[in-house]
Amino acid sequence: MSVTRLSPAGLQPNTPYHHVAVATGSRHIHVSGQVARLDDGSPVATGDLAGQVAQVLRNTGRALAGADSSFEDVVRLTFYVTDWTPEKIGPFMAGIESVAEELGLPQPLPPASLIGVDHLFEPDVLVELEATAIAN
């Protein structure tokens, strides 16, 4: 395994992600921001944050697989969510949980950030996900 994840003592407890990832490997994989679109460009789960989170994770998984990688190799996830409020954490986490087993998402997740933004590139896009992985 090229990635070891940990949460050292003294950092915020009970987060759904690890605070640190240590990676060794020769291939750096950077996945561009993935949104809730199908391969023909059609939108998925318009107006549904949980559904869009699930789709961006699926698309990220496809991108990683295209690089002969998986979520096991991910060292960083960055989520951008429009009009973020703390009340949205429920639907956000529900989207992750709905595909965790299907995609083999590590639990807790790799180090992650959730950044609230005013809007993304199209009005129907509620979430965008970037990923960084290191593989052998």
ABEGO torsion letter per residue (X at the ends): XABBBBBBBGBBBGBABBABBBBBEABBBBBBBBBBBBAAGBBBGBGBAAAAAAAAAAAAAAAAAAAGBBAAABABBBBBBBGBBAAAAAAAAAAAAAAAAAAGBBOBBBBBBBBBBABBABAABABBBBBBBBBX
